[in-house]
Amino acid sequence: MEEMLVELNARRRIIHTVVFAAELHQKFVYIHPFADGNGRMARLLMNMVILQDGYPIVAIPPTCRSEYIFALEKGHKIPNVFMQFIMERVMEAQRNYIRYSSIHLTDRKIVS
């Protein structure tokens, strides 16, 4: 864990937030430091990093669970697979944020 933190802290300054968050998530799950809850903790860490830089929270819905597990497993051999999966989830979160914001704005009545 200590090695991972040193390596990632150095990389955080030079790589994009989403790339960093995906790497942090993937490496944490790979190390698997706890008996239970490693995936949840990895997603929390990923979202903490993403939120710190102004991105909306990334959800991995149950409908994407098998794709998520596949990307995590494949990502150990082909790193861009998991990163691409996370980037798609970030873009989806941003689209949802914009869509929900637009709906909320159009629902307001202007009173004069």
C-alpha distances in whole Angstrom, upper triangle without the diagonal:
4,5,5,6,9,10,10,12,14,15,16,19,21,20,22,20,20,19,16,16,16,13,11,12,13,9,8,11,10,7,9,8,11,15,16,16,13,15,17,13,13,16,16,14,16,19,18,17,20,22,22,23,26,26,27,24,24,25,24,28,28,31,28,26,27,26,23,22,24,22,18,19,22,19,17,20,22,19,22,23,20,20,24,24,22,24,27,26,26,29,30,29,31,34,34,33,36,38,38,39,42,43,43,45,47,48,49,53,54,57,59
4,5,5,6,9,10,11,13,14,15,18,20,20,22,20,21,20,17,17,18,15,13,15,15,12,11,14,14,11,13,11,15,18,20,19,16,19,20,16,15,19,18,15,17,20,19,18,21,23,22,23,27,27,28,26,26,27,27,31,32,34,31,29,30,29,26,25,27,25,21,23,24,22,20,23,24,21,24,25,23,22,26,26,24,26,29,28,27,31,32,31,32,36,36,35,38,40,40,40,43,45,44,46,49,49,50,54,55,57,60
4,5,5,6,9,10,11,13,14,17,18,18,20,20,21,18,15,17,17,14,12,15,14,11,11,14,13,11,14,13,17,20,21,21,18,19,21,18,16,20,20,17,18,21,20,19,22,24,23,24,27,27,29,27,26,28,27,31,32,34,31,29,30,29,25,25,26,24,20,21,23,20,17,20,21,19,22,23,21,21,25,25,23,25,28,28,27,30,32,31,32,35,36,35,38,40,40,41,44,45,45,47,49,50,51,55,56,59,61
4,6,5,6,8,10,11,12,15,16,16,17,17,17,15,12,13,13,10,8,11,11,7,8,11,11,9,12,12,15,19,19,18,15,16,18,15,13,16,17,13,14,18,17,15,18,21,20,21,24,23,25,23,22,24,24,27,29,30,27,25,26,25,22,21,23,20,17,19,20,17,15,18,19,16,18,20,18,17,21,21,19,21,25,24,23,27,28,27,29,32,32,32,34,37,37,37,40,42,42,43,46,47,48,51,53,55,58
4,5,5,6,9,10,10,13,15,15,17,15,17,15,12,12,14,11,9,12,13,10,10,13,13,12,14,13,16,20,20,19,16,17,18,15,13,16,16,12,13,17,15,13,17,19,17,19,22,22,24,22,22,24,24,28,29,31,28,27,28,27,23,23,25,22,19,21,23,19,18,21,22,18,20,22,19,19,22,23,20,22,25,24,23,26,28,27,28,31,32,31,33,36,36,36,39,40,40,42,45,45,46,50,51,53,56
4,6,5,6,9,10,12,14,15,17,17,18,16,13,15,16,13,11,15,16,12,13,17,16,14,17,16,20,23,24,23,20,21,22,19,17,20,19,16,17,20,18,16,19,21,19,20,24,24,26,25,25,27,27,31,33,34,31,30,31,30,26,26,27,25,22,24,25,21,20,22,23,19,22,24,21,20,24,25,22,24,27,27,25,28,31,29,30,33,34,33,35,38,38,38,41,43,43,44,47,48,48,52,53,55,58
4,6,5,6,9,11,12,12,15,15,16,14,11,13,14,11,10,14,14,11,12,16,15,14,17,17,20,24,24,23,20,20,22,19,17,19,19,16,16,19,18,16,18,21,19,20,23,23,25,24,24,26,26,30,32,33,29,28,29,27,24,24,25,22,20,21,22,18,17,19,19,16,18,21,19,18,21,22,20,21,25,25,24,26,29,28,29,32,33,32,34,37,37,37,40,42,42,43,46,47,48,52,52,55,57
4,5,5,6,9,10,10,12,11,13,11,8,10,11,8,7,11,12,9,11,14,14,14,16,16,20,23,23,21,18,18,19,16,14,16,16,13,12,16,15,12,15,17,16,16,20,19,22,21,20,23,23,27,29,30,27,26,27,25,22,22,23,20,18,20,21,17,16,19,19,15,17,19,17,15,19,20,17,18,22,21,20,23,25,24,25,28,29,28,31,33,33,34,36,38,38,39,42,43,44,48,49,51,54
4,5,5,7,10,10,13,12,14,13,9,11,14,11,10,14,15,13,14,17,17,17,19,19,21,25,25,23,20,21,21,18,16,18,17,13,14,16,14,12,15,17,14,15,19,19,22,21,21,24,25,29,31,32,29,28,30,28,25,26,27,24,21,24,24,21,20,23,22,19,20,22,20,18,21,22,20,20,24,23,21,24,27,25,26,29,30,29,31,34,34,34,36,39,38,39,42,43,44,47,48,51,53
4,6,6,8,9,13,13,15,13,10,13,15,13,12,16,17,15,16,20,19,19,21,21,24,28,28,26,23,23,24,21,19,21,21,17,17,19,18,14,17,19,17,17,21,21,24,24,24,27,27,31,33,35,31,31,32,30,27,27,28,25,23,25,25,21,21,23,22,19,20,23,21,19,22,24,21,21,25,25,23,26,28,27,27,31,32,31,32,35,36,35,38,40,40,41,44,45,46,49,50,53,54
4,5,5,6,9,10,12,10,7,11,12,10,10,14,14,13,15,18,18,18,21,21,24,28,28,25,22,22,23,20,18,19,19,16,15,17,17,13,15,18,16,15,19,19,22,22,21,24,25,29,31,32,28,28,29,27,24,25,25,22,20,23,22,18,18,20,19,15,16,19,18,15,18,20,18,18,22,22,20,22,25,24,24,28,29,28,30,33,33,33,36,38,38,39,42,43,44,47,48,51,53
4,6,6,8,7,10,9,6,9,11,10,10,13,15,14,15,18,19,19,21,21,24,27,27,24,21,21,21,19,16,17,17,14,12,15,13,10,12,14,12,12,15,16,19,19,19,22,23,27,29,30,27,27,29,26,23,25,25,22,21,23,23,19,20,22,21,17,17,20,18,15,18,19,17,16,20,20,18,20,23,22,22,25,26,25,27,30,30,30,33,35,35,35,38,40,40,44,44,47,49
4,6,8,9,12,11,9,12,15,13,14,17,18,18,19,22,22,22,25,25,28,31,31,28,25,25,25,22,20,21,20,17,16,17,16,12,14,16,14,12,16,17,20,21,21,25,26,30,33,34,30,30,32,29,27,28,29,25,24,27,26,23,23,25,23,20,20,23,21,18,20,22,19,19,22,23,20,22,25,24,23,26,28,27,28,31,32,31,33,36,36,36,39,41,41,44,45,47,49
4,7,9,12,10,9,13,14,13,14,17,18,18,20,22,22,23,26,26,29,32,32,29,26,26,26,24,21,22,22,19,17,19,18,14,15,18,16,14,17,18,21,22,22,25,26,30,33,33,30,30,31,29,26,28,28,24,23,26,25,21,22,23,21,18,17,21,19,16,19,21,19,18,21,22,19,21,25,24,23,26,28,27,28,31,32,32,34,36,36,37,40,41,42,45,46,49,50
4,6,8,7,6,10,11,10,12,15,15,16,18,20,20,21,24,25,27,31,30,27,24,23,24,22,19,19,20,17,14,16,16,13,13,16,15,13,16,15,19,19,19,22,23,27,29,30,26,27,28,25,22,24,24,21,20,23,22,18,19,20,18,15,14,17,16,13,15,17,15,14,18,18,16,18,21,21,20,23,25,24,25,28,29,29,31,34,34,34,37,39,40,43,44,47,49
4,6,5,6,9,10,11,12,14,15,16,18,20,21,22,24,26,28,31,29,26,24,22,22,21,18,17,18,16,13,14,15,11,10,13,13,10,13,12,15,16,16,19,20,24,27,27,24,25,26,23,21,23,23,20,19,22,22,18,20,21,19,15,14,16,15,11,13,15,13,11,15,15,13,14,18,17,16,19,21,20,21,24,26,25,27,30,30,31,33,35,36,39,40,43,45
4,5,5,6,9,10,10,12,14,15,16,18,20,21,22,23,25,28,27,24,21,19,19,18,15,14,15,12,10,11,11,7,7,10,9,7,10,9,12,13,13,16,18,22,25,25,22,23,25,22,19,22,23,19,19,22,22,18,20,22,20,16,15,17,15,11,13,15,11,10,14,14,11,13,16,15,14,18,19,18,20,23,23,23,26,28,28,29,32,33,34,37,38,41,43
4,5,5,6,9,10,11,12,14,15,17,18,20,21,23,24,27,25,22,20,17,18,17,14,13,14,12,9,10,11,8,7,10,11,9,11,9,11,12,10,14,15,18,21,22,19,19,21,18,16,18,19,16,16,19,19,15,18,20,17,14,12,14,11,8,10,11,8,7,10,10,8,10,13,12,12,16,17,17,18,21,22,22,24,27,27,28,30,32,33,37,38,41,43
4,5,5,6,9,10,11,12,14,16,16,18,20,22,24,26,25,22,19,18,19,18,14,14,15,13,10,12,14,10,10,14,14,12,14,13,15,15,13,16,17,20,23,23,20,20,21,18,16,18,18,14,14,17,16,13,15,17,14,11,10,12,10,6,9,11,8,8,12,12,11,13,16,16,16,19,20,20,22,24,25,26,28,30,31,32,34,36,37,40,42,45,47
4,5,5,6,9,10,10,12,14,15,16,18,19,22,25,24,21,18,17,17,16,12,13,14,11,8,11,11,8,9,13,12,11,14,13,15,15,14,17,18,21,24,25,21,21,23,20,17,19,20,16,15,18,18,14,15,18,16,12,12,14,12,9,12,14,11,11,15,14,13,15,18,17,18,21,22,22,24,26,27,27,29,32,32,33,35,37,38,41,42,46,48
4,5,5,6,9,10,11,12,14,15,17,18,19,22,21,18,15,14,14,12,9,9,10,8,5,7,9,6,7,10,11,11,13,11,13,12,11,13,14,18,20,22,18,18,20,18,15,17,18,15,13,17,17,14,16,18,17,13,13,14,11,9,12,12,9,10,13,12,11,14,16,15,16,19,20,19,22,24,24,25,27,29,29,31,33,34,36,39,41,44,46
4,5,5,6,9,10,11,12,14,15,17,19,22,20,17,14,12,14,13,9,9,12,10,7,10,12,10,10,13,14,14,16,13,15,13,11,13,13,17,19,20,16,16,17,15,12,14,15,11,10,13,14,10,12,15,13,10,10,10,7,6,9,9,6,8,11,11,10,13,15,15,16,19,20,20,22,24,25,26,28,30,30,32,34,36,37,41,42,45,48
4,5,5,6,8,10,10,12,14,16,18,21,20,18,15,13,15,14,10,11,13,11,9,12,13,11,12,16,16,16,18,16,18,16,15,17,16,20,22,23,19,18,19,17,14,15,16,12,11,13,14,10,11,13,12,9,10,11,9,7,11,12,10,11,15,14,14,17,19,19,20,23,24,24,26,28,29,30,32,34,34,36,38,39,41,44,46,49,51
4,6,5,6,9,10,11,12,13,16,19,18,15,12,12,13,11,7,9,11,8,7,10,11,9,11,14,14,15,17,16,17,15,14,16,16,20,22,23,20,19,20,19,15,16,17,14,12,15,16,13,13,16,16,12,14,14,11,11,14,14,11,14,17,16,15,18,20,19,20,24,24,24,26,28,29,29,32,34,34,35,38,39,40,44,45,48,51
4,6,5,6,9,10,11,12,14,17,15,13,10,8,10,8,5,6,9,7,6,9,11,10,11,14,15,16,18,16,16,14,12,13,13,16,18,20,16,15,17,15,12,12,14,12,9,12,14,11,12,15,15,12,13,13,10,10,13,12,10,13,15,13,14,17,18,17,19,22,22,22,25,27,27,28,31,32,32,34,37,37,39,43,44,47,50
4,6,5,6,9,10,13,15,17,16,14,10,9,12,11,8,9,12,11,9,13,15,14,14,18,19,19,21,19,19,17,15,16,14,18,19,20,16,15,16,14,11,11,12,10,7,9,11,8,8,12,12,9,11,11,8,9,12,11,10,13,15,15,15,19,20,19,21,24,24,25,28,29,29,31,33,34,35,37,39,40,42,45,47,50,53
4,5,5,6,9,11,13,16,16,15,11,11,13,12,9,12,14,11,11,15,15,14,16,19,19,20,23,21,22,20,18,19,18,21,22,23,20,18,19,18,15,14,15,13,10,11,13,10,9,12,13,11,13,14,11,12,15,15,14,16,19,18,19,22,23,22,24,27,28,28,30,32,32,34,36,38,38,40,42,43,44,48,50,53,55
4,5,5,6,8,10,13,13,11,7,8,11,8,6,10,11,9,10,13,14,14,16,18,19,20,22,21,21,18,17,18,17,20,21,23,20,18,19,18,15,14,16,15,11,13,15,13,12,16,17,14,16,16,13,14,17,16,15,18,20,19,19,22,23,22,25,27,27,27,30,32,32,33,36,37,37,39,42,42,43,47,49,52,54
4,6,5,8,10,11,11,10,6,6,9,9,6,9,12,11,11,14,16,16,17,20,21,22,24,22,22,19,17,17,15,18,18,20,17,15,16,16,12,11,13,12,8,10,13,11,10,14,15,14,16,15,12,14,17,15,14,18,19,18,19,22,23,22,25,27,27,27,30,32,32,33,36,37,37,39,41,42,43,47,49,52,55
4,5,9,11,13,13,13,9,10,13,12,10,13,15,14,14,18,19,18,20,23,23,24,27,25,25,22,20,20,18,21,21,23,20,17,17,17,14,12,14,13,9,9,12,10,8,12,14,12,15,15,12,14,17,16,16,19,21,20,21,24,25,25,27,30,30,30,33,35,35,36,39,40,40,42,45,45,47,51,52,55,58
4,6,9,11,13,13,9,11,14,12,11,14,16,14,15,19,19,19,21,23,24,25,27,26,26,24,22,22,21,24,24,26,23,20,20,20,17,15,17,16,13,13,15,14,12,15,17,15,18,18,16,17,21,20,19,22,24,23,24,27,28,27,29,32,32,32,35,37,37,38,41,42,42,44,46,47,48,52,54,57,60
4,6,8,9,9,6,9,11,10,10,13,14,14,15,18,19,19,21,23,24,26,28,26,26,23,21,21,19,22,21,24,21,18,19,20,16,14,17,16,13,13,16,15,13,17,19,18,20,19,17,19,22,20,19,23,24,23,24,27,27,26,29,32,31,32,35,36,36,37,40,41,41,43,46,46,47,51,53,56,59
4,7,9,9,7,11,12,10,11,14,15,14,16,19,19,19,22,24,24,26,28,27,27,24,23,22,21,24,24,27,24,21,22,23,20,18,20,20,16,17,20,19,17,20,22,21,23,23,20,21,25,23,22,25,27,25,26,29,30,28,31,34,33,33,36,38,37,38,41,42,42,44,47,47,48,52,54,56,59
4,5,7,6,10,11,9,11,14,14,14,17,19,19,20,23,24,25,27,29,28,27,24,23,22,21,23,23,26,24,21,22,23,20,18,21,21,17,18,22,20,19,23,25,23,25,24,21,23,26,24,23,26,28,25,26,30,30,28,31,34,33,33,36,37,36,38,41,41,41,44,46,46,47,51,53,55,58
4,7,8,11,12,12,13,16,17,17,19,21,22,24,26,27,28,30,32,30,29,26,24,23,22,23,22,25,24,20,21,23,20,18,21,22,18,18,22,22,20,24,26,25,27,26,23,25,28,25,24,28,29,27,28,32,31,30,33,35,34,34,38,39,38,40,43,42,42,45,47,47,48,52,54,57,60
4,6,8,9,9,12,14,14,15,17,19,20,22,23,24,26,28,29,28,26,23,21,20,18,20,19,22,21,17,19,21,18,16,19,20,17,18,21,21,20,24,26,24,26,25,21,24,26,23,22,26,27,24,26,29,28,27,30,32,31,31,35,35,34,36,39,39,39,42,44,43,45,49,51,53,56
4,6,5,6,9,10,10,12,14,15,16,18,20,21,22,25,26,24,22,19,18,16,15,17,16,20,18,15,17,19,16,15,18,18,15,17,20,20,20,23,24,23,24,23,19,21,23,21,19,23,24,21,22,26,25,23,26,29,27,27,31,32,31,32,36,35,35,38,40,40,41,45,47,50,53
4,6,5,6,9,10,10,12,14,15,17,18,20,21,23,24,23,22,18,17,16,15,17,17,20,18,15,17,18,14,13,16,16,13,14,18,16,16,20,21,19,21,20,16,18,21,18,17,21,22,19,21,24,24,22,25,28,27,27,31,32,31,33,36,36,36,38,41,40,42,46,48,50,53
4,5,5,6,9,10,10,12,14,16,16,18,20,22,23,20,19,16,14,13,11,13,14,16,14,11,13,14,11,10,13,13,10,13,16,15,15,19,19,18,19,17,14,16,18,15,14,18,18,16,17,21,20,19,22,24,23,24,28,28,28,30,32,33,33,36,38,38,39,43,45,48,51
4,5,5,6,9,10,11,12,14,15,16,18,20,21,19,17,14,12,11,11,13,13,17,15,13,15,16,13,13,16,16,14,16,19,18,19,22,23,20,21,20,16,17,20,17,15,18,19,16,17,21,20,18,21,23,22,22,26,27,26,27,30,30,30,33,35,35,37,40,43,45,48
4,5,5,6,8,10,10,12,14,15,16,19,20,18,18,14,14,13,13,16,17,20,18,16,18,19,15,15,18,17,15,17,20,18,19,22,23,20,21,20,17,18,20,18,16,19,20,17,18,22,21,19,22,25,24,23,27,28,27,29,32,32,32,34,37,37,38,42,44,46,49
4,5,5,6,9,10,11,12,14,16,17,19,17,16,13,12,12,12,15,16,19,16,15,17,16,13,13,16,14,11,14,17,15,15,19,19,16,18,17,13,14,17,15,12,16,17,15,15,19,19,18,20,23,22,22,26,27,26,28,31,32,31,34,36,37,38,42,43,46,49
4,5,5,6,8,10,10,12,14,16,16,14,13,10,8,9,9,12,14,16,14,13,15,15,11,13,16,14,12,15,18,16,17,20,20,17,18,17,13,13,15,13,10,14,15,12,12,16,16,14,17,20,19,19,22,23,23,24,27,28,28,30,33,33,34,38,40,43,46
4,5,5,6,9,10,10,12,15,15,14,13,9,10,10,11,14,16,19,17,16,19,19,15,16,19,18,16,19,21,19,20,24,23,20,21,20,16,16,19,16,13,16,18,14,14,18,18,15,18,21,19,19,22,24,23,24,27,28,27,30,32,32,33,37,39,41,44
4,5,5,6,9,10,11,13,15,14,14,11,11,13,14,17,19,22,19,18,21,20,16,17,20,18,16,19,21,18,19,22,22,19,19,19,16,15,18,16,13,16,18,15,14,18,19,17,19,22,21,20,24,26,25,26,29,30,29,31,34,34,35,39,41,43,46
4,5,5,6,9,10,11,13,11,11,9,8,11,12,15,18,20,17,16,19,17,14,16,18,15,14,17,19,16,17,20,19,16,16,16,13,12,14,13,10,12,14,12,11,15,16,14,15,19,18,18,21,23,23,23,26,28,28,29,32,33,34,38,39,42,45
4,5,5,6,8,10,10,9,8,6,6,9,11,14,17,19,17,17,20,19,15,18,20,18,16,20,21,19,21,24,23,19,19,19,15,14,16,14,11,12,14,11,10,14,14,11,13,17,16,15,18,20,19,20,23,24,24,26,29,29,30,34,36,38,41
4,5,5,6,9,10,10,10,8,10,12,15,18,21,23,21,20,23,22,19,21,23,21,19,23,24,21,23,26,25,21,21,22,18,17,19,18,14,15,18,15,13,17,17,14,16,19,19,17,20,23,22,22,25,26,26,27,30,31,31,35,36,39,41
4,6,5,7,9,9,11,10,11,14,16,19,22,24,21,21,24,22,19,21,23,20,19,22,23,20,21,24,23,19,19,20,17,15,17,17,13,14,16,15,12,16,17,15,15,19,19,18,20,23,23,23,26,27,27,28,31,32,33,36,37,40,42
4,5,6,7,5,7,7,8,12,14,17,21,22,19,20,23,21,18,20,22,19,18,22,23,20,22,24,23,19,18,19,16,14,15,15,11,11,14,12,9,12,14,11,12,15,16,14,17,19,19,19,22,24,24,25,28,29,30,33,34,37,40
4,5,5,5,6,6,9,12,15,18,22,23,21,22,25,23,20,23,25,22,22,25,26,23,25,28,26,23,22,22,19,17,19,18,14,14,16,14,11,14,15,12,12,16,15,13,16,19,18,17,21,22,22,23,26,27,27,31,32,35,37
4,6,8,10,10,13,16,19,22,25,27,25,25,28,26,23,25,27,24,23,27,28,25,26,29,27,24,23,24,21,19,21,20,16,16,19,17,14,17,18,15,15,19,19,16,19,22,21,20,23,25,24,25,29,30,30,33,34,36,38
4,6,9,11,13,17,19,22,26,27,25,25,28,26,23,26,27,24,23,27,27,24,26,28,26,23,22,23,20,17,19,19,16,15,17,16,12,15,17,14,13,17,18,15,17,20,20,19,22,24,24,24,28,29,29,32,33,36,38
4,7,9,12,15,18,21,25,26,24,25,28,26,23,26,28,25,25,28,29,26,28,30,28,25,23,24,21,19,20,19,16,15,17,15,12,13,15,12,11,14,15,12,14,17,17,15,18,21,20,21,24,25,25,29,29,32,34
4,7,8,12,15,18,21,22,20,22,24,22,20,23,25,22,22,25,26,23,25,28,25,22,20,21,18,16,16,16,13,12,13,11,8,10,11,8,7,11,12,10,12,15,15,14,17,19,19,20,23,24,25,29,29,33,35
4,6,9,13,15,19,20,18,20,23,21,19,22,24,21,21,25,26,23,26,29,26,23,22,22,19,17,17,16,13,12,13,10,8,9,10,6,6,10,9,7,10,13,12,12,15,17,17,18,21,22,23,26,28,31,34
4,6,10,12,16,17,16,17,20,19,16,19,21,19,19,23,24,22,24,27,25,22,21,20,17,16,17,15,12,12,13,10,8,11,10,7,9,12,11,9,13,15,14,15,18,19,18,21,23,24,25,29,30,33,36
4,7,9,13,14,12,13,16,15,13,16,18,16,16,19,20,18,21,24,22,19,18,17,14,13,14,11,8,10,10,6,6,9,8,6,9,11,10,11,14,15,15,16,19,20,20,23,25,25,27,31,33,36,39
4,6,9,11,10,11,14,13,11,14,16,15,15,19,20,19,22,24,23,21,19,18,15,15,15,12,10,12,11,7,8,11,9,7,11,13,11,12,15,16,15,17,20,20,21,23,25,25,27,31,33,36,39
4,7,8,6,7,10,10,8,11,13,12,13,16,17,16,19,22,20,19,18,16,13,14,14,10,9,12,11,7,10,12,10,10,14,15,13,15,18,18,18,21,23,23,24,26,28,28,30,34,36,39,43
4,5,5,7,10,10,9,12,14,14,15,18,19,19,22,24,23,22,21,18,16,17,16,13,12,15,13,10,13,14,11,11,15,15,13,16,19,18,17,21,22,22,23,26,27,27,30,33,36,39,42
4,5,5,8,10,9,11,13,14,15,17,19,20,22,24,24,23,22,19,17,19,18,14,15,17,15,13,16,18,15,15,19,19,17,19,22,21,21,24,26,25,26,29,30,30,32,36,39,42,45
4,6,8,8,10,12,13,14,16,18,19,19,22,24,23,23,21,18,17,19,17,14,15,17,14,12,16,17,14,15,18,18,16,19,22,20,21,24,25,24,26,29,29,29,32,36,39,42,45
4,6,5,6,9,10,10,12,14,15,16,19,20,19,19,18,14,13,15,14,10,11,14,11,10,13,15,12,14,17,17,16,19,21,20,21,24,25,25,27,30,30,31,33,37,40,43,46
4,5,5,6,9,10,11,12,14,15,17,19,19,18,18,15,13,15,15,11,12,15,14,12,15,17,15,16,20,20,19,21,24,23,24,27,28,28,29,32,33,33,36,40,42,45,49
4,5,5,6,9,10,11,12,14,16,18,17,18,17,14,13,16,15,12,14,17,15,14,18,19,17,19,22,22,22,24,27,26,27,30,31,31,32,35,36,36,39,43,45,48,52
4,6,5,6,9,10,10,12,15,16,15,15,14,10,10,13,11,8,11,13,12,11,15,16,15,17,20,20,20,22,25,24,25,28,29,29,31,34,35,35,38,41,44,47,50
4,5,5,6,9,10,10,13,15,14,14,13,10,8,11,11,7,9,12,11,10,13,15,14,15,19,19,19,21,24,24,25,27,29,29,31,33,34,35,37,41,43,46,50
4,5,5,6,8,10,11,14,14,14,14,11,9,13,13,10,12,15,15,14,17,19,18,19,22,23,23,25,28,28,28,31,33,33,34,37,38,38,41,44,47,50,53
4,5,5,6,8,10,12,11,12,13,9,9,12,12,10,12,15,15,15,18,19,19,20,23,24,24,26,29,29,30,32,34,34,36,38,39,40,42,46,48,52,55
4,6,5,6,9,10,9,9,9,6,5,8,9,7,9,12,12,12,15,17,17,18,21,22,22,24,26,27,28,30,32,33,34,36,38,38,41,44,47,50,53
4,6,5,7,10,10,9,10,8,6,9,11,9,10,13,14,14,16,18,19,19,22,23,24,25,28,29,29,31,33,34,35,38,39,40,42,46,48,51,54
4,5,6,8,9,10,12,9,8,12,13,12,14,17,17,17,20,22,22,23,26,27,27,29,31,32,33,35,37,37,39,41,42,43,46,49,51,55,58
4,5,6,6,8,9,7,7,11,12,11,13,16,16,17,19,21,21,23,25,26,27,29,31,32,33,35,37,38,39,41,42,43,46,49,51,55,58
4,5,5,4,7,5,5,8,10,10,11,13,15,16,17,19,20,21,23,25,26,27,29,31,32,33,35,36,38,40,41,42,44,48,50,53,56
4,6,6,9,9,8,11,13,13,14,17,18,19,20,23,24,25,27,28,29,31,33,34,35,37,39,40,41,43,45,46,48,51,53,56,59
4,6,9,9,10,12,14,15,16,18,19,21,22,24,25,27,28,30,31,33,34,36,37,39,40,42,43,45,46,48,50,53,55,58,61
4,6,6,8,10,11,12,14,15,17,18,20,21,23,24,26,27,29,30,32,33,35,36,38,39,41,42,44,45,47,51,52,56,58
4,6,6,7,9,11,12,13,15,16,17,19,21,22,23,25,27,28,29,31,32,34,35,37,38,40,41,43,45,48,50,53,56
4,6,5,6,8,10,10,12,14,15,16,18,20,21,22,24,25,27,28,30,31,32,34,36,37,39,40,42,46,47,51,53
4,5,5,6,9,10,11,13,15,16,17,19,20,21,23,25,26,27,29,30,32,33,35,36,38,39,41,45,47,50,53
4,5,5,6,9,10,11,12,14,15,17,19,20,21,23,25,26,27,29,30,32,33,35,36,38,40,43,45,48,51
4,5,5,6,9,10,10,12,14,15,16,18,20,21,23,24,26,27,29,30,31,33,35,36,38,42,43,47,49
4,5,5,6,9,10,11,12,14,15,16,18,20,21,22,24,26,27,28,30,32,33,35,37,40,42,45,48
4,5,5,6,9,10,11,12,14,15,17,18,20,21,22,24,26,27,29,30,32,33,35,39,41,44,47
4,5,5,6,9,10,10,12,14,15,16,18,20,21,22,24,26,27,28,30,31,33,37,39,42,45
4,5,5,6,9,10,11,12,14,15,17,18,20,21,23,24,26,27,29,30,32,36,37,41,43
4,5,5,6,9,10,11,12,14,15,16,18,20,21,22,24,26,27,29,31,34,36,40,42
4,5,5,6,9,10,10,12,14,15,16,18,20,21,22,24,26,27,29,33,35,38,41
4,5,5,6,9,10,10,12,14,15,16,18,20,21,23,24,26,28,31,33,36,39
4,5,5,6,9,10,11,12,14,15,16,18,20,21,23,24,26,30,31,35,37
4,5,5,6,9,10,10,12,14,15,16,18,20,21,22,25,28,30,34,36
4,5,5,6,9,10,10,12,14,15,16,18,20,21,23,27,29,32,35
4,5,5,6,9,10,10,12,14,15,16,18,20,22,25,27,30,33
4,5,5,6,9,10,10,12,14,15,16,18,20,24,26,29,32
4,5,5,6,8,10,10,12,14,15,16,19,22,24,28,31
4,6,5,6,9,10,11,12,14,16,17,21,22,26,29
4,6,5,6,9,10,10,12,14,16,19,21,24,27
4,5,5,6,9,10,11,12,15,18,20,24,26
4,5,5,6,9,10,11,13,16,19,22,25
4,5,5,6,9,10,11,15,16,20,23
4,5,5,6,9,10,14,15,19,21
4,5,5,6,9,12,15,18,21
4,6,5,7,10,13,16,19
4,5,6,9,10,14,17
4,6,8,10,14,16
4,6,10,13,16
4,6,9,13
4,6,10
4,7
4
